[in-house]
Amino acid sequence: VPPVPAGCRAGVVEVQRSVTAVLGQDVVLPCRYRAQEGEQVVQVTWLKRGPAGRSAEVAVLDLRHGEHVQDAYVGRVLRRARGALEDGAIVLRN
């Protein structure tokens, strides 16, 4: 999302504070952006928070360049929906 000029309203990112997963099953990590008129999501980046609060990139969903999943997550992280990135949810396999 581009920077928002002073006095302009931005859309809202909707995520779930907690997601429950079952070992051995797929789980959806939802992320939706309710864009304001004229806004377009061009990139969504998923990070994993590790020890001591450090973050590591898991996947990048990009409107122009497609999806890039870090090697450690290839085959386990998939984009849930095709099309506009306002739905930036991912699926964690198994």
N, C-alpha and C positions, 0 to 999 in steps of 0.2 A: 504494500500500500504506500503510495507516495506521501511525503510530508504534508501535514495539514496546515494551511495558512492560518494565522491568528484569526480568531472569530469564526472559523468554519467548524462545522461538526463532522466528526468521523463516524464510521459505522461501528458496529459492536462485534467483538469476537465472542462466540458462544462455545464453551467447553464444559465438560463435566468435571467437577472437582475430584471425583473418585470413580474409578471403573473397576468392576470385579471381573476377574478372569478365572477360568478353570484350567488347571494343568492339562495339557494335551489337546486343548480346543482353541479355535481361533477367537480373537477378541477384537472389537472395533474400538479405536480411540477416536472419538468424534471431535470435530473442530469445524465450526461454521462461522463465516463472516457475513453479517448483515450489512451490506454495503449501502452507502447513501447514493443518491442519484449522481451519476457521472463517475463513480468510483469503479475500479476493476482490480481484482486481486491478480497479481502477476507472479507471485512466488509464495510458497508456504514452506517453512523449514521446521522439521521435527528434531528436537534435541532430547537426549537422555541425561538426566541429572544423576551424577555418580557420587562417590564418596567426597566428603568435604565440599559439597555443592558444585563441584566441577561439572560442566556440561560437555557432552560429546555429540556431534552431529550424527543423526540416524538416517535421515532422508531429506531430500529437497524436491519439492514439486514445483516445476517452473512452466509457465504458460508457453513460452517459446522454445525452451530447451528440453522439455519433457521431465521425466523423473530420474533422479540419481539417488541410489541407495548405497550406503557405505558397505564395503565388502563383508563385514561381519554380519550384516543383516540381509544380504541378497537372498531372495527366495523365502524370506520370513516376513518381510514388510512389503505390503502392496497398497496401492491407492484404492480406496473403496469405490469411488465414483469417477466416471470420465466426464469431460466437459469443463465447465467453468470452475475455477479454484475457490469459489465462495464456499464449496464443500471440500475442505482439505483433510477429511478423515482418512485414517489409514487402518489397515487390518494387520494385526500381528498374528502370524500363522503359528499354530502349535505352541 
